[in-house]
Amino acid sequence: MSKSEKRAISGLSFIYVVRMLGLFMLMPVLSLDSVQLRGSSPLLLGLAIGVYGLAQAALQFPFGVASDRFGRKPMLVFGLLLFIAGSLLGAFTHSMWGIVLARVLQGAGAVSSVLLASAGDLTDEAHRTKAMAAIGGSIAIAYVLGMGLGPVVFGFSGLTGVFLAAALLGVLALLPLWTLIPPIPVHPDRRMGGFREARAMFTHAPVLTASVGIFILQMVLGAGFVVLSPELVRAMGVGDTGVWKVYLPVMLLSIAIMVPPVIYAERHRRHGSALVGSGLAIALGALFMGLEAGHFWPVAVAAVVFFGGYNVASAILPSMMSRATSPQQRGAASGVYSLMQFLGIFVGGVVGG
């Protein structure tokens, strides 16, 4: 990668990390303090947890299309401002409906599709899978840190403090747009495209293939977290608040074993072979976590294999999608891809439950 590509991917990864860190910090604590809010009920708590993903899924495609027409950076700023507004509302509301609305606003900042399109714009095709791997690895680290930091911040300042921390992280996510990420000019042809042309991405074969792939991948991951995470935590003997102690070494090792397959796929143009291998790793990891439930080392090794396969696939699929589309359509294509990604998470959670 060139120096400018490394700076750009560092900036995009930073935006992913700090934004997702704010969200992941909420996951383990949202249900702990919300019972004290006016109008609290199990139904509204479930809605507050799930509505974020639905808002993300609904708005990924519109955000991607808008970034093709109006530019990547303006849509990134708009989405991050929505996320900040939702976090501030969550910090200062006193009702459960306020929390639900806060989560809707957080989810409405659906910038994942715009970030993917930006990564495609700012990297050479030969380095795109490595760029996607860097972004994917940063999200995994954000998940682990969020699960660990959330209960700590909650212990000092309650749910208000966690939402305020998310808002601060949203502000920090704005900084790389002016310091690390170079200008991304809007191609003249992009302004001429309409929503009808953008909808063609739903039937564009390479985009559809990658989107179905990420749907299946996220569905398996979502179901796996619901079904297998308790087994992993039980096998390693930690409580709910210590779950980060389980996932941190697992994620770090899985990122390490992701690197050789990604380099091989880029160097030899064997993305299909690497994708098949990642699928086998996911299947074997899930199988052995189920068969060896309750046994520390077998479950730990199986988890590393599972997440290693997941990381490889999550790097290759968006790279395949990005290479198959022109810059004029990349935002729309990324919108379709991200839509299927969040739907996969939702369906996986429902199926696993």
N, C-alpha and C positions, 0 to 999 in steps of 0.2 A: 504494500500500500504506500502511496505517496504521503508526504507530510500533511498536505491539505485534507486528504481522505481520512487520515488518522484523527485529525482535529475534529472533523465533521462528525465522525462516528463516535468519538468521545463525547461530543456535545449532545448528540441524539441519545446515547446511552445514559448520560447524566439525567436528561429529561425523563427518560423511562424510569430510572432508578428512584429519583426523589419523588416523582408523582406516585409511583406504585408503592413506595415505602409508606407514604401517607395513608394509602388505602389499606395496605396489609397491617399497619398498626391498629386499625379499627377492628379487624376481623376477630381477634380473640377476646375483645373487651366490649363489643357493642351490646351484647346481651346482659352484661354485668350491672350496668348503672341505669339502663333504660327503663327498668321496672319502676323507678321512682318518678318517671315523667308523667305528666298529666295525660290521661287517655291511653296509657300503656296496656297492651294485650299481646298474647302470643301471636295472634294474626298480624298485628301491625309490626311486631318485631321481625317476623318472617318476611313481611313485605319490605321493611327497611333493608334487610340483608339482600333480598333478591332483586329489588327494583333497580339497583345500580347496574347489574349485568344486563337487564332488559333495556334500560336506557342506552347503554353502550351499544348493544346489538342494533337497536333501532336507528341510531344516528351515525354509525360508522360509514355507511354508504353516502349519505348526504354530505358529511364532512369531507370524504374523499373527493367527491364530485366538485364540491365548492373549492377545494384546494387546487384542482385542475384549472378552474376558471379564475379564481381570485388570487392564487398564490399559496405556497405552503406556509410561510411564516405568519401571514395574517390569520390563517385558520388555527395555527398552533397557539398564537396569543389568545385568540377568542376562546378556544377550548380550555386553556389553562385558567383564564379568568373565570369561566363558569365553574371550574373545579374549586378555585379559591372561594368564590361566592358561596358554593354549597358547603364548604368546610366551615366558613364563618357562620353561616346559618345554623349548622349543627352545633357549633360551640355555644351559641347564645339563645337557642330555643329552649322552651320549658315544656314542650308538648311532644308526644310521640309522632303526631302528624307533622310537626316541624322537622323531626329527624327523617321521616320518610321523604319530605320535600327536599331536605338537604342531600339525601342520597340520590334523588332524581337529578339534582343540579350537578352533583359530582359526576354522575354517569353521563350527563349531557355533554360534558367535555370530552367527546369521543375522538381523541387525537391519535389513536393507535394507527389508523389507516393513513393519516397524514405523515406520521413519523416513518412508517414503512415506505411510503412514496418518496419521502425526502432522502432516505437511505439509498434508494434506487437512483435518484437524481445525482447524488453526490459521490457515488463510487463507480469505479470501472467494473464492467461485467465480470472480469477475471477475479475480482476480490469481493464480489457481492455476498457470497455465502459466508465468508469470514466476517463480513460486516454484520450480517444477520445473526451469526453465532455470538458475536460480541454483545449485541443488543439482547439476545435471548439469555445469555449468561448473566447479564446485569439484572434482568428481571428475577431470575432465580435467587440471586444474592439479596435483592430487595425483599423478596418473600421471607427469607430466613431472618433478616434483620428486623423486619416489621413484626414478625411473630414474637421476637425477643424484646424489642423496644416498647411495643404496645402496652404490655402489662406493667412495665417499669414506669412509663409516663402516666398511665392510669393510676398507679399507686400514689403518685405525687399530686396529681391535679384532676383526677377523675376523667369522665368522658369529655368534658369541656376542654381539658388540656390536650387530649388526643386529637380532637378536631382542630384546635388552634395549631398544633404541630403540623397537621396535614396542610393547613392554609399556608403556614410558613414555608413548607416544602414546595408547595405550588408556586410561591413567589420565587424561590431559588431556581425552580425549573425554567423560569423565564430568562435567567441570566445568559445561558449559552447561546440563545438566539442572537445576541449582540456581541458575544465574545469569542465563540468557537465555531459557530456554523456560518459559512459564507453565504452571501446573497444567492437565492434560488430564483432566477428570473422566470417569469411566466412566458412560455412559448406563445407566439402570436396565434398559432393554430388552436391553442387551448381555449382561448376566449371565444372561439367560434363554435365550440362543441356545446351541445344541449343535453338535457336530461335523457332524451330518447337515445342519442348516441351512447351515452354513458350506460344505459340499461343493457346495451349489447354485451357488456362484460359478464353478465350473468350466464350467457350462452357461449362465451369465448372458451374454446376447449382447454387450453393450458391453464387459464384462470380458474375454470370450473374444476379441473383436476386437482390443482393445488388447494382450492377452497374446500372441496370434499375431503381431501386428505387432512387438512387442519381441523375440520369438524370432527372427524373420527378420532384424531389424536387428542383433541381437547375433551371429547366425550369420555375417552378411556381414562384420561388424567383426572377429570372431575369425578367419575365413578370410583377411580382408584383411591382418591383422597378420602371419600366417604367410607369406603369399605375397608381399605388396607391401612390407612393412617392409624386408626386405633390399635391395630395389630402391631404396627411398627413401634408406636409409642409404648405399648405394653411390653413388647419384647425387650426394649431398652430401659425399662424401669423408670420412666420420668412421668411427671404429672402433666396436665394440660398446659400449665404456664411454663413448663420446661421443654416444650415441643421443639423450640429452636435449637436446643442442644442435640437433638436427633438429626434435624434437617441440615444444619450447617455443615458438618463433615460430609454428609451424604451428597449435598449439592456441590461442594467444592471438588470432591472426587469425581462426580459425574461430569462436571465441566472439564476437568483435566482429561478424562478419557474421551471426551467429545472432540478434542483438538485433532488427533491423528486422522480420524475418518473425514473430517471437514477438509483438512489439507489435501488428503488423497483425492477426494471428490473434485476439488477445485483444480488440482494439478493435472489430473488425468481425465477430466470431464466425465466422471463416473458417478454423477449425482443419483441416477436411478439405482445403481448397486448399493450406494451408501444408504439410500432410503429404505431399500429392502432389508439391509442389515440392521438398521435402526428399528424397523418393525419387529424383527425377530428378537432383538434385545428387549424391547418393551414386553413382548409376549412371554418370554422366558422369565424376565424379572417379576412380572405379575404372578406367573404360575408358581414360582418358588417362594415368593412372599406368602402366598396362600398355603402352600404345602408345608412350609416350615414355620408357620405362625407360632410365636412364643419362644423361638430359639434365636438368641441374639445375633451371632455371627452370620448364619445363613440368611436371615432377614436383612441384615445390614448390607451384605454383598449383593443380594437380589435387588435391594433398593437402589444401589449405585448403578447396577446394570440397567434397571428400569429407567431411571432418570437420565442416564447417559444416552440411551436410545432416544428418549424424548427430546433431549437437547439437540442431537444430530438432526432429527426430523424437523424440529422447529426452526433450525437454521436453513435447511435445504428447501423446504416448501415455499417460504416467502421469496427466496432467491429465484426459484423456478418461475414463480408468478411474475416477479419483477422483470426478469430477462425476456419474458414472452410478450411484454407490452411496451408500447411507445411512451415517451415522456408525456405526450398529450393525454394519454388515457391511464397513466399509472395511478393517479389518485382514485379514479373510479374502480380500477381493478383491485387496489388495496382495500377499498371500501367493501367490496364483495368478500374478499378474503377475511377481513377483520369481522364482518358480520357473521360469517360462518364460524369463525373462531369463538366468538362469545356465545353463539347458539350452542356450540358443542359443549362449552362449560356448563351452560344451563341444563341441557339435556342429560349430560353425564351426572350432574348432581342429583337430578330427579330420579334417574335410573338407579344410581347407587343407593339412594335413600329408600 
